Amino acid sequence: MKQFFPYYKRILTLAFPVMLSQFGQVLVQQVDNMMVGSVGTIELAAASFAGNIFIIGMVIGMGFTFGLTPLVGPAWASGDHILAGKWLKNSTFLNLTIAFILMVLMYTVSFFMDKMGQNEAVVRLAIPYYRILVISMLPFMLFFTLKQFAEGIGNTLNAMTITLLANVVNICFNYLFIFGKFGFPELGLTGAGYGTLIARTFMPLMFVFIFIRKDIFRPYLINIVKSRLDKKILKRLFEVGWPISSQILLEVLAFALGALMMGWLGPVSLAAHQIAIGMASLTFMIVTGIASGTTIRVSHQFNLGDYHSMKKVTAASVHLVLAFMSFTAIMFLLYRNEIPYLYTSDQEVIKVASRLLIMAAIFQIFDGLQVVMLGALRGLTDVKYAMFAAFIAYILISLPLSYFLAFTIKWGPVGIWVGFVASLALAGLLFLARFINRSKLLI
């Protein structure tokens, strides 16, 4: 194991700010859930319903931004500021265009939310909250574009700092708008939407300020102004971005449709699901940081032709992720009866959530494996295989299995989660097998 110690250090040095940044991204949503949950169970169920629809569009956009990191990394490693600046300019144009299209499509969806088999009171609260989240897509996509560029040139600290500050902004405005403090209107769940919109607008504005002020970014800004949009670069960004976006979409779609199935079981099941998936999302975003660090390190070693180091980087990342996720799995099991109280005092919701947290504990190991192996494949820009593997695992396996277990043999909410676990296990093994095969061929 000693041979991996230098790799652990390098990955954690690079990944730790990304981990906090990713953690902060999902914490914005979880803070909303916790603060809204104190208002009532219907409000928490509505936040879950709206959030699970919104995240489908959000991850489509995020996927396109993720394609920038492995492309800009080689330009940065070779000292080509001109090319790196071109990647940023073209990516910003592409991603904001995609954000605008997504906003139109996502807003249109809001007119059909009452046709999705959910409780009427839940839908009534969810629609205005969802529409505010849709507006936040544009600043969200700009922030992620700048974030992925910064990570591609090895700068991960600024995104972390901005994200943590944004959480403070979100909490403050949530407090004012949800509960009507200091003369602000008491808006409940809708107030949480306004808090999130303000926080997500703050994030890209801060990043632009840092880009202008910091010397490390200045050479790229100069080249952004001088360069023009390039069809070849736009095409390459799209070629790398759309399979990543599709892969993430397939995974999130399976979980979002699983949440819709939860809604068919009633507001209590949906609220309990939001608690369990919320906790799993927090740990997932932390290991996503390690996966992002893996993508950066693998892309650098791959472009240098150092394939043995590339394998060791990936192995070290797997060790770190599995160790962390094993720890969180134990915590979920030990505190499954206490964690739900962070969100609600409804005893029925707490009872169901405590059972789902057992499934979330099992979920942890497989979720960690699939995300880190996916990060390694992205470092190789091997993104199309992951898309097809995701379709098999999340669409062909997860959804039918969840429905069968929940409704045919009456396992209820636990049955839906068994489908989640099975799909993540299959995806992790498929990604692992692909990386091992690619590494052997390269060596």
C-alpha positions as a Markdown table, in Angstrom:
| # | Residue | x | y | z |
|---|---|---|---|---|
| 1 | Met | 0.0 | 0.0 | 0.0 |
| 2 | Lys | 3.0 | 2.4 | 0.5 |
| 3 | Gln | 3.4 | 2.7 | -3.2 |
| 4 | Phe | 0.0 | 4.5 | -3.3 |
| 5 | Phe | 0.7 | 7.1 | -0.6 |
| 6 | Pro | 2.1 | 9.7 | -3.0 |
| 7 | Tyr | -1.0 | 9.2 | -5.2 |
| 8 | Tyr | -3.4 | 9.6 | -2.3 |
| 9 | Lys | -1.7 | 12.9 | -1.4 |
| 10 | Arg | -1.8 | 14.3 | -4.9 |
| 11 | Ile | -5.4 | 13.3 | -5.5 |
| 12 | Leu | -6.6 | 14.7 | -2.2 |
| 13 | Thr | -4.7 | 17.9 | -2.7 |
| 14 | Leu | -6.4 | 18.4 | -6.0 |
| 15 | Ala | -9.7 | 16.9 | -5.0 |
| 16 | Phe | -10.3 | 18.4 | -1.5 |
| 17 | Pro | -11.5 | 21.8 | -2.8 |
| 18 | Val | -13.6 | 20.1 | -5.5 |
| 19 | Met | -15.1 | 17.9 | -2.8 |
| 20 | Leu | -16.1 | 20.9 | -0.7 |
| 21 | Ser | -17.4 | 22.7 | -3.8 |
| 22 | Gln | -19.5 | 19.7 | -4.9 |
| 23 | Phe | -20.7 | 19.2 | -1.4 |
| 24 | Gly | -21.7 | 22.8 | -1.2 |
| 25 | Gln | -23.7 | 22.5 | -4.5 |
| 26 | Val | -26.0 | 19.8 | -3.1 |
| 27 | Leu | -26.0 | 21.4 | 0.4 |
| 28 | Val | -27.9 | 24.4 | -1.1 |
| 29 | Gln | -30.8 | 22.0 | -1.9 |
| 30 | Gln | -30.5 | 20.1 | 1.4 |
| 31 | Val | -30.7 | 23.3 | 3.4 |
| 32 | Asp | -33.9 | 24.2 | 1.5 |
| 33 | Asn | -35.3 | 20.7 | 2.4 |
| 34 | Met | -34.4 | 21.0 | 6.1 |
| 35 | Met | -35.8 | 24.5 | 6.4 |
| 36 | Val | -38.9 | 23.7 | 4.4 |
| 37 | Gly | -39.4 | 20.4 | 6.3 |
| 38 | Ser | -39.8 | 22.4 | 9.5 |
| 39 | Val | -42.9 | 24.0 | 7.9 |
| 40 | Gly | -44.6 | 20.8 | 7.1 |
| 41 | Thr | -44.6 | 17.3 | 5.4 |
| 42 | Ile | -46.6 | 18.5 | 2.3 |
| 43 | Glu | -44.0 | 21.3 | 1.8 |
| 44 | Leu | -41.1 | 18.7 | 2.1 |
| 45 | Ala | -42.9 | 16.4 | -0.4 |
| 46 | Ala | -43.4 | 19.3 | -2.8 |
| 47 | Ala | -39.7 | 20.2 | -2.6 |
| 48 | Ser | -38.9 | 16.6 | -3.4 |
| 49 | Phe | -41.3 | 16.5 | -6.4 |
| 50 | Ala | -40.1 | 19.8 | -7.9 |
| 51 | Gly | -36.4 | 19.0 | -7.2 |
| 52 | Asn | -36.6 | 15.6 | -8.8 |
| 53 | Ile | -38.0 | 17.1 | -12.0 |
| 54 | Phe | -35.6 | 20.1 | -12.0 |
| 55 | Ile | -32.5 | 17.9 | -11.6 |
| 56 | Ile | -33.2 | 16.2 | -14.9 |
| 57 | Gly | -32.6 | 19.4 | -16.8 |
| 58 | Met | -29.9 | 20.6 | -14.5 |
| 59 | Val | -27.7 | 17.5 | -15.0 |
| 60 | Ile | -28.1 | 17.7 | -18.8 |
| 61 | Gly | -26.5 | 21.1 | -18.6 |
| 62 | Met | -23.9 | 20.1 | -16.1 |
| 63 | Gly | -22.9 | 17.2 | -18.4 |
| 64 | Phe | -22.0 | 19.6 | -21.2 |
| 65 | Thr | -19.8 | 21.7 | -18.8 |
| 66 | Phe | -18.0 | 18.6 | -17.6 |
| 67 | Gly | -16.7 | 18.0 | -21.1 |
| 68 | Leu | -14.5 | 21.1 | -20.8 |
| 69 | Thr | -12.2 | 19.9 | -18.1 |
| 70 | Pro | -10.5 | 17.0 | -19.9 |
| 71 | Leu | -10.2 | 19.1 | -23.1 |
| 72 | Val | -8.6 | 22.2 | -21.5 |
| 73 | Gly | -6.2 | 20.1 | -19.3 |
| 74 | Pro | -3.8 | 19.2 | -22.1 |
| 75 | Ala | -3.7 | 22.8 | -23.4 |
| 76 | Trp | -2.9 | 24.0 | -19.9 |
| 77 | Ala | -0.2 | 21.2 | -19.4 |
| 78 | Ser | 1.5 | 22.3 | -22.6 |
| 79 | Gly | 1.4 | 26.0 | -21.7 |
| 80 | Asp | -0.9 | 26.9 | -24.6 |
| 81 | His | -2.9 | 29.8 | -23.2 |
| 82 | Ile | -4.3 | 30.7 | -26.6 |
| 83 | Leu | -5.9 | 27.3 | -27.1 |
| 84 | Ala | -7.1 | 27.2 | -23.4 |
| 85 | Gly | -8.7 | 30.6 | -23.9 |
| 86 | Lys | -10.5 | 29.4 | -27.0 |
| 87 | Trp | -11.9 | 26.3 | -25.1 |
| 88 | Leu | -13.3 | 28.6 | -22.5 |
| 89 | Lys | -14.9 | 31.1 | -24.9 |
| 90 | Asn | -16.5 | 28.5 | -27.1 |
| 91 | Ser | -17.6 | 26.5 | -24.1 |
| 92 | Thr | -19.2 | 29.5 | -22.5 |
| 93 | Phe | -21.2 | 30.2 | -25.7 |
| 94 | Leu | -22.2 | 26.6 | -26.1 |
| 95 | Asn | -23.3 | 26.1 | -22.5 |
| 96 | Leu | -25.3 | 29.4 | -22.2 |
| 97 | Thr | -27.1 | 28.5 | -25.4 |
| 98 | Ile | -27.9 | 25.1 | -24.0 |
| 99 | Ala | -29.0 | 26.7 | -20.7 |
| 100 | Phe | -31.5 | 28.9 | -22.5 |
| 101 | Ile | -32.9 | 26.0 | -24.5 |
| 102 | Leu | -33.2 | 24.0 | -21.3 |
| 103 | Met | -35.0 | 26.8 | -19.5 |
| 104 | Val | -37.6 | 27.0 | -22.1 |
| 105 | Leu | -38.2 | 23.2 | -22.2 |
| 106 | Met | -38.1 | 22.9 | -18.4 |
| 107 | Tyr | -40.6 | 25.8 | -17.9 |
| 108 | Thr | -43.0 | 24.1 | -20.4 |
| 109 | Val | -42.9 | 21.0 | -18.2 |
| 110 | Ser | -44.4 | 22.9 | -15.3 |
| 111 | Phe | -47.7 | 23.0 | -17.2 |
| 112 | Phe | -47.9 | 19.2 | -17.0 |
| 113 | Met | -46.8 | 18.7 | -13.4 |
| 114 | Asp | -50.4 | 18.1 | -12.3 |
| 115 | Lys | -50.6 | 15.1 | -14.7 |
| 116 | Met | -47.9 | 13.1 | -13.0 |
| 117 | Gly | -50.0 | 11.3 | -10.4 |
| 118 | Gln | -49.0 | 13.3 | -7.4 |
| 119 | Asn | -51.0 | 14.6 | -4.5 |
| 120 | Glu | -52.9 | 17.8 | -5.4 |
| 121 | Ala | -51.6 | 19.8 | -2.5 |
| 122 | Val | -48.1 | 18.8 | -3.3 |
| 123 | Val | -48.4 | 19.9 | -6.9 |
| 124 | Arg | -49.9 | 23.2 | -6.0 |
| 125 | Leu | -46.9 | 24.1 | -3.8 |
| 126 | Ala | -44.3 | 22.5 | -6.1 |
| 127 | Ile | -45.1 | 24.5 | -9.3 |
| 128 | Pro | -44.0 | 28.0 | -8.3 |
| 129 | Tyr | -41.0 | 26.7 | -6.5 |
| 130 | Tyr | -40.0 | 24.7 | -9.6 |
| 131 | Arg | -40.4 | 27.7 | -11.9 |
| 132 | Ile | -38.0 | 29.8 | -9.8 |
| 133 | Leu | -35.4 | 26.9 | -9.9 |
| 134 | Val | -35.7 | 26.9 | -13.7 |
| 135 | Ile | -34.8 | 30.6 | -13.8 |
| 136 | Ser | -31.6 | 29.8 | -11.8 |
| 137 | Met | -30.4 | 27.5 | -14.6 |
| 138 | Leu | -28.6 | 30.4 | -16.5 |
| 139 | Pro | -26.4 | 31.6 | -13.7 |
| 140 | Phe | -25.9 | 28.0 | -12.6 |
| 141 | Met | -24.5 | 27.0 | -16.0 |
| 142 | Leu | -22.2 | 30.0 | -16.2 |
| 143 | Phe | -20.8 | 29.2 | -12.8 |
| 144 | Phe | -20.2 | 25.5 | -13.8 |
| 145 | Thr | -18.5 | 26.5 | -17.0 |
| 146 | Leu | -16.0 | 28.7 | -15.2 |
| 147 | Lys | -15.6 | 26.1 | -12.5 |
| 148 | Gln | -14.8 | 23.3 | -14.9 |
| 149 | Phe | -12.3 | 25.5 | -16.8 |
| 150 | Ala | -10.6 | 26.4 | -13.5 |
| 151 | Glu | -10.4 | 22.7 | -12.5 |
| 152 | Gly | -8.9 | 21.9 | -16.0 |
| 153 | Ile | -6.0 | 24.3 | -15.3 |
| 154 | Gly | -5.5 | 22.8 | -11.9 |
| 155 | Asn | -7.2 | 25.6 | -9.9 |
| 156 | Thr | -9.9 | 24.1 | -7.5 |
| 157 | Leu | -9.8 | 26.4 | -4.6 |
| 158 | Asn | -11.8 | 29.4 | -5.9 |
| 159 | Ala | -14.9 | 27.3 | -6.8 |
| 160 | Met | -14.8 | 25.8 | -3.3 |
| 161 | Thr | -14.7 | 29.2 | -1.7 |
| 162 | Ile | -17.5 | 30.7 | -3.8 |
| 163 | Thr | -19.7 | 27.6 | -3.2 |
| 164 | Leu | -19.3 | 27.8 | 0.6 |
| 165 | Leu | -20.1 | 31.5 | 0.5 |
| 166 | Ala | -23.1 | 30.8 | -1.6 |
| 167 | Asn | -24.5 | 28.5 | 1.0 |
| 168 | Val | -24.3 | 31.3 | 3.6 |
| 169 | Val | -26.2 | 33.5 | 1.2 |
| 170 | Asn | -28.8 | 30.8 | 0.6 |
| 171 | Ile | -29.3 | 30.2 | 4.3 |
| 172 | Cys | -29.7 | 33.9 | 5.0 |
| 173 | Phe | -32.3 | 34.5 | 2.3 |
| 174 | Asn | -34.1 | 31.3 | 3.0 |
| 175 | Tyr | -34.5 | 32.5 | 6.6 |
| 176 | Leu | -35.9 | 35.8 | 5.4 |
| 177 | Phe | -38.2 | 34.5 | 2.7 |
| 178 | Ile | -39.4 | 31.2 | 4.1 |
| 179 | Phe | -40.3 | 32.5 | 7.6 |
| 180 | Gly | -41.0 | 36.2 | 6.8 |
| 181 | Lys | -38.3 | 37.7 | 9.0 |
| 182 | Phe | -37.3 | 41.4 | 9.3 |
| 183 | Gly | -40.2 | 42.6 | 7.2 |
| 184 | Phe | -39.8 | 40.1 | 4.3 |
| 185 | Pro | -43.0 | 38.3 | 3.2 |
| 186 | Glu | -43.6 | 34.8 | 4.6 |
| 187 | Leu | -43.4 | 32.7 | 1.4 |
| 188 | Gly | -42.7 | 29.1 | 2.7 |
| 189 | Leu | -41.5 | 26.8 | -0.1 |
| 190 | Thr | -41.5 | 29.6 | -2.7 |
| 191 | Gly | -39.2 | 31.6 | -0.4 |
| 192 | Ala | -36.7 | 28.7 | -0.6 |
| 193 | Gly | -36.8 | 29.1 | -4.3 |
| 194 | Tyr | -35.9 | 32.7 | -4.2 |
| 195 | Gly | -33.1 | 32.0 | -1.8 |
| 196 | Thr | -31.6 | 29.4 | -4.2 |
| 197 | Leu | -32.0 | 31.8 | -7.1 |
| 198 | Ile | -30.1 | 34.6 | -5.3 |
| 199 | Ala | -27.4 | 32.2 | -4.2 |
| 200 | Arg | -26.9 | 30.8 | -7.7 |
| 201 | Thr | -26.8 | 34.3 | -9.2 |
| 202 | Phe | -24.1 | 35.3 | -6.6 |
| 203 | Met | -21.8 | 32.4 | -7.7 |
| 204 | Pro | -21.0 | 33.3 | -11.3 |
| 205 | Leu | -20.7 | 37.0 | -10.4 |
| 206 | Met | -18.1 | 36.1 | -7.8 |
| 207 | Phe | -16.2 | 33.9 | -10.3 |
| 208 | Val | -16.2 | 36.6 | -13.0 |
| 209 | Phe | -14.8 | 39.0 | -10.4 |
| 210 | Ile | -12.0 | 36.5 | -9.5 |
| 211 | Phe | -11.2 | 35.9 | -13.2 |
| 212 | Ile | -10.7 | 39.7 | -13.7 |
| 213 | Arg | -8.7 | 40.2 | -10.5 |
| 214 | Lys | -6.4 | 37.1 | -10.3 |
| 215 | Asp | -3.2 | 36.9 | -12.3 |
| 216 | Ile | -3.6 | 33.2 | -12.9 |
| 217 | Phe | -6.6 | 33.8 | -15.1 |
| 218 | Arg | -5.5 | 37.0 | -16.9 |
| 219 | Pro | -3.7 | 35.3 | -19.8 |
| 220 | Tyr | -6.9 | 33.3 | -20.6 |
| 221 | Leu | -9.1 | 36.4 | -20.4 |
| 222 | Ile | -6.9 | 38.2 | -22.9 |
| 223 | Asn | -7.2 | 35.3 | -25.4 |
| 224 | Ile | -10.9 | 35.1 | -24.8 |
| 225 | Val | -11.3 | 38.7 | -26.0 |
| 226 | Lys | -9.0 | 38.2 | -29.0 |
| 227 | Ser | -10.3 | 34.8 | -30.2 |
| 228 | Arg | -13.4 | 34.1 | -32.2 |
| 229 | Leu | -16.0 | 31.3 | -32.0 |
| 230 | Asp | -14.6 | 28.2 | -33.7 |
| 231 | Lys | -16.8 | 25.6 | -35.3 |
| 232 | Lys | -14.3 | 22.8 | -34.9 |
| 233 | Ile | -13.9 | 23.6 | -31.1 |
| 234 | Leu | -17.6 | 23.9 | -30.7 |
| 235 | Lys | -18.1 | 20.6 | -32.4 |
| 236 | Arg | -15.4 | 18.9 | -30.2 |
| 237 | Leu | -17.0 | 20.3 | -27.0 |
| 238 | Phe | -20.3 | 18.9 | -28.1 |
| 239 | Glu | -18.8 | 15.5 | -29.1 |
| 240 | Val | -17.3 | 15.1 | -25.6 |
| 241 | Gly | -20.1 | 16.9 | -23.7 |
| 242 | Trp | -23.3 | 15.2 | -25.0 |
| 243 | Pro | -22.3 | 11.6 | -24.0 |
| 244 | Ile | -21.4 | 12.8 | -20.6 |
| 245 | Ser | -24.6 | 14.7 | -20.3 |
| 246 | Ser | -26.6 | 11.6 | -21.6 |
| 247 | Gln | -24.9 | 9.3 | -19.1 |
| 248 | Ile | -25.7 | 11.6 | -16.2 |
| 249 | Leu | -29.2 | 12.1 | -17.5 |
| 250 | Leu | -29.9 | 8.4 | -17.7 |
| 251 | Glu | -28.8 | 7.9 | -14.1 |
| 252 | Val | -30.7 | 10.9 | -12.7 |
| 253 | Leu | -33.7 | 10.0 | -14.8 |
| 254 | Ala | -33.9 | 6.6 | -13.2 |
| 255 | Phe | -33.8 | 8.3 | -9.7 |
| 256 | Ala | -36.3 | 11.0 | -10.7 |
| 257 | Leu | -38.8 | 8.4 | -12.1 |
| 258 | Gly | -38.2 | 6.4 | -8.9 |
| 259 | Ala | -39.2 | 9.5 | -6.9 |
| 260 | Leu | -42.3 | 9.8 | -9.1 |
| 261 | Met | -43.1 | 6.2 | -8.1 |
| 262 | Met | -42.6 | 7.2 | -4.5 |
| 263 | Gly | -45.2 | 9.9 | -5.0 |
| 264 | Trp | -47.7 | 7.3 | -6.1 |
| 265 | Leu | -47.3 | 5.7 | -2.7 |
| 266 | Gly | -48.2 | 9.0 | -1.0 |
| 267 | Pro | -46.7 | 12.2 | 0.5 |
| 268 | Val | -45.2 | 10.3 | 3.5 |
| 269 | Ser | -43.2 | 7.9 | 1.3 |
| 270 | Leu | -42.1 | 10.8 | -1.0 |
| 271 | Ala | -41.0 | 13.0 | 2.0 |
| 272 | Ala | -39.1 | 10.0 | 3.5 |
| 273 | His | -37.4 | 9.3 | 0.2 |
| 274 | Gln | -36.3 | 12.9 | 0.0 |
| 275 | Ile | -34.6 | 12.5 | 3.4 |
| 276 | Ala | -32.7 | 9.3 | 2.4 |
| 277 | Ile | -31.8 | 10.5 | -1.1 |
| 278 | Gly | -30.7 | 13.8 | 0.3 |
| 279 | Met | -28.2 | 12.2 | 2.7 |
| 280 | Ala | -27.0 | 9.9 | -0.1 |
| 281 | Ser | -26.6 | 13.0 | -2.4 |
| 282 | Leu | -24.4 | 14.7 | 0.2 |
| 283 | Thr | -21.9 | 11.8 | 0.4 |
| 284 | Phe | -22.1 | 11.3 | -3.4 |
| 285 | Met | -21.1 | 14.9 | -4.1 |
| 286 | Ile | -18.0 | 14.5 | -1.8 |
| 287 | Val | -16.8 | 11.4 | -3.8 |
| 288 | Thr | -17.7 | 13.2 | -7.0 |
| 289 | Gly | -14.9 | 15.6 | -5.9 |
| 290 | Ile | -12.5 | 12.7 | -5.8 |
| 291 | Ala | -13.8 | 11.5 | -9.2 |
| 292 | Ser | -13.2 | 15.0 | -10.6 |
| 293 | Gly | -9.6 | 14.9 | -9.3 |
| 294 | Thr | -9.3 | 11.5 | -10.9 |
| 295 | Thr | -10.4 | 12.9 | -14.2 |
| 296 | Ile | -7.8 | 15.7 | -14.1 |
| 297 | Arg | -4.9 | 13.4 | -13.0 |
| 298 | Val | -5.8 | 10.6 | -15.4 |
| 299 | Ser | -6.1 | 13.1 | -18.3 |
| 300 | His | -2.7 | 14.5 | -17.5 |
| 301 | Gln | -1.0 | 11.1 | -17.2 |
| 302 | Phe | -2.8 | 9.9 | -20.3 |
| 303 | Asn | -1.6 | 12.8 | -22.4 |
| 304 | Leu | 1.9 | 12.3 | -21.1 |
| 305 | Gly | 1.8 | 8.6 | -22.1 |
| 306 | Asp | 2.5 | 7.5 | -18.5 |
| 307 | Tyr | -0.1 | 4.7 | -18.4 |
| 308 | His | 1.3 | 2.9 | -15.4 |
| 309 | Ser | 0.9 | 6.0 | -13.3 |
| 310 | Met | -2.6 | 6.5 | -14.8 |
| 311 | Lys | -3.6 | 3.1 | -13.4 |
| 312 | Lys | -2.1 | 3.8 | -10.0 |
| 313 | Val | -3.9 | 7.1 | -9.8 |
| 314 | Thr | -7.2 | 5.3 | -10.5 |
| 315 | Ala | -6.5 | 2.6 | -8.0 |
| 316 | Ala | -5.6 | 5.1 | -5.3 |
| 317 | Ser | -8.9 | 7.0 | -6.0 |
| 318 | Val | -10.9 | 3.7 | -5.7 |
| 319 | His | -9.2 | 3.1 | -2.3 |
| 320 | Leu | -10.1 | 6.6 | -1.0 |
| 321 | Val | -13.7 | 6.4 | -2.2 |
| 322 | Leu | -14.4 | 3.0 | -0.9 |
| 323 | Ala | -12.9 | 3.8 | 2.5 |
| 324 | Phe | -15.0 | 7.0 | 2.8 |
| 325 | Met | -18.2 | 5.4 | 1.6 |
| 326 | Ser | -17.8 | 2.5 | 3.9 |
| 327 | Phe | -17.5 | 4.9 | 6.8 |
| 328 | Thr | -20.7 | 6.8 | 5.7 |
| 329 | Ala | -22.5 | 3.5 | 5.3 |
| 330 | Ile | -21.8 | 2.7 | 8.9 |
| 331 | Met | -23.0 | 6.1 | 10.0 |
| 332 | Phe | -26.2 | 5.8 | 8.1 |
| 333 | Leu | -26.9 | 2.4 | 9.8 |
| 334 | Leu | -26.0 | 3.6 | 13.3 |
| 335 | Tyr | -27.9 | 6.9 | 13.1 |
| 336 | Arg | -30.8 | 5.9 | 10.8 |
| 337 | Asn | -33.4 | 6.7 | 13.5 |
| 338 | Glu | -31.9 | 10.1 | 14.4 |
| 339 | Ile | -31.0 | 11.6 | 10.9 |
| 340 | Pro | -34.6 | 12.1 | 9.8 |
| 341 | Tyr | -35.2 | 14.5 | 12.7 |
| 342 | Leu | -32.9 | 17.0 | 10.8 |
| 343 | Tyr | -35.7 | 17.3 | 8.3 |
| 344 | Thr | -39.0 | 16.7 | 10.0 |
| 345 | Ser | -40.8 | 15.8 | 13.3 |
| 346 | Asp | -43.5 | 13.7 | 11.5 |
| 347 | Gln | -43.2 | 10.2 | 13.0 |
| 348 | Glu | -44.7 | 8.4 | 10.0 |
| 349 | Val | -42.1 | 10.0 | 7.7 |
| 350 | Ile | -39.3 | 9.3 | 10.2 |
| 351 | Lys | -40.3 | 5.6 | 10.4 |
| 352 | Val | -40.2 | 5.1 | 6.6 |
| 353 | Ala | -37.0 | 7.2 | 6.2 |
| 354 | Ser | -35.2 | 5.1 | 8.8 |
| 355 | Arg | -35.8 | 2.0 | 6.7 |
| 356 | Leu | -34.7 | 3.7 | 3.5 |
| 357 | Leu | -31.5 | 4.8 | 5.2 |
| 358 | Ile | -30.6 | 1.1 | 5.6 |
| 359 | Met | -30.8 | 0.8 | 1.8 |
| 360 | Ala | -28.9 | 4.1 | 1.4 |
| 361 | Ala | -26.1 | 2.5 | 3.5 |
| 362 | Ile | -25.8 | -0.4 | 1.0 |
| 363 | Phe | -26.2 | 2.1 | -1.8 |
| 364 | Gln | -23.0 | 3.9 | -0.7 |
| 365 | Ile | -20.4 | 1.4 | -1.7 |
| 366 | Phe | -21.7 | 0.9 | -5.3 |
| 367 | Asp | -22.3 | 4.6 | -5.8 |
| 368 | Gly | -18.7 | 5.3 | -4.8 |
| 369 | Leu | -17.3 | 2.7 | -7.2 |
| 370 | Gln | -19.3 | 3.8 | -10.2 |
| 371 | Val | -18.6 | 7.5 | -9.8 |
| 372 | Val | -14.8 | 7.1 | -9.5 |
| 373 | Met | -14.5 | 4.7 | -12.4 |
| 374 | Leu | -16.6 | 7.1 | -14.4 |
| 375 | Gly | -14.2 | 9.9 | -13.5 |
| 376 | Ala | -11.3 | 7.7 | -14.8 |
| 377 | Leu | -13.1 | 7.0 | -18.1 |
| 378 | Arg | -13.7 | 10.7 | -18.6 |
| 379 | Gly | -10.0 | 11.4 | -18.1 |
| 380 | Leu | -9.5 | 9.1 | -21.2 |
| 381 | Thr | -12.3 | 11.0 | -22.9 |
| 382 | Asp | -13.9 | 7.5 | -23.2 |
| 383 | Val | -17.4 | 8.8 | -22.7 |
| 384 | Lys | -19.7 | 7.0 | -25.2 |
| 385 | Tyr | -19.2 | 3.6 | -23.6 |
| 386 | Ala | -20.3 | 5.0 | -20.3 |
| 387 | Met | -23.5 | 6.4 | -21.9 |
| 388 | Phe | -24.5 | 2.9 | -23.3 |
| 389 | Ala | -23.6 | 1.2 | -20.0 |
| 390 | Ala | -25.7 | 3.7 | -18.1 |
| 391 | Phe | -28.7 | 3.0 | -20.4 |
| 392 | Ile | -28.4 | -0.7 | -19.6 |
| 393 | Ala | -28.0 | -0.2 | -15.8 |
| 394 | Tyr | -30.4 | 2.7 | -15.1 |
| 395 | Ile | -33.1 | 2.3 | -17.7 |
| 396 | Leu | -33.3 | -1.4 | -18.6 |
| 397 | Ile | -32.5 | -2.7 | -15.0 |
| 398 | Ser | -33.4 | 0.0 | -12.4 |
| 399 | Leu | -36.8 | 1.2 | -13.5 |
| 400 | Pro | -38.5 | -2.2 | -14.3 |
| 401 | Leu | -37.0 | -3.8 | -11.1 |
| 402 | Ser | -38.1 | -0.9 | -8.9 |
| 403 | Tyr | -41.6 | -1.0 | -10.3 |
| 404 | Phe | -41.9 | -4.8 | -10.0 |
| 405 | Leu | -40.6 | -4.9 | -6.4 |
| 406 | Ala | -42.6 | -1.8 | -5.2 |
| 407 | Phe | -46.0 | -2.5 | -6.8 |
| 408 | Thr | -46.2 | -6.1 | -8.0 |
| 409 | Ile | -44.8 | -7.8 | -4.9 |
| 410 | Lys | -45.7 | -4.9 | -2.6 |
| 411 | Trp | -42.3 | -4.1 | -1.1 |
| 412 | Gly | -43.3 | -0.4 | -1.3 |
| 413 | Pro | -40.5 | 2.3 | -0.9 |
| 414 | Val | -37.8 | -0.3 | -0.1 |
| 415 | Gly | -38.5 | -2.1 | -3.4 |
| 416 | Ile | -37.8 | 1.1 | -5.3 |
| 417 | Trp | -34.5 | 1.5 | -3.5 |
| 418 | Val | -33.5 | -2.1 | -4.2 |
| 419 | Gly | -33.7 | -1.2 | -7.9 |
| 420 | Phe | -31.4 | 1.8 | -7.3 |
| 421 | Val | -28.8 | -0.4 | -5.6 |
| 422 | Ala | -28.9 | -3.0 | -8.3 |
| 423 | Ser | -28.4 | -0.5 | -11.1 |
| 424 | Leu | -25.5 | 1.2 | -9.3 |
| 425 | Ala | -23.8 | -2.1 | -8.7 |
| 426 | Leu | -24.0 | -3.1 | -12.4 |
| 427 | Ala | -22.9 | 0.4 | -13.6 |
| 428 | Gly | -19.8 | 0.3 | -11.3 |
| 429 | Leu | -18.8 | -3.2 | -12.5 |
| 430 | Leu | -19.2 | -2.2 | -16.2 |
| 431 | Phe | -17.2 | 1.0 | -15.8 |
| 432 | Leu | -14.4 | -0.9 | -13.9 |
| 433 | Ala | -14.2 | -3.6 | -16.6 |
| 434 | Arg | -14.0 | -1.0 | -19.3 |
| 435 | Phe | -11.1 | 0.9 | -17.6 |
| 436 | Ile | -9.2 | -2.3 | -17.0 |
| 437 | Asn | -9.5 | -3.3 | -20.6 |
| 438 | Arg | -8.5 | 0.2 | -21.9 |
| 439 | Ser | -5.5 | 0.2 | -19.6 |
| 440 | Lys | -4.3 | -3.1 | -20.8 |
| 441 | Leu | -4.5 | -2.0 | -24.4 |
| 442 | Leu | -2.7 | 1.2 | -23.8 |
| 443 | Ile | 0.1 | -0.5 | -21.8 |
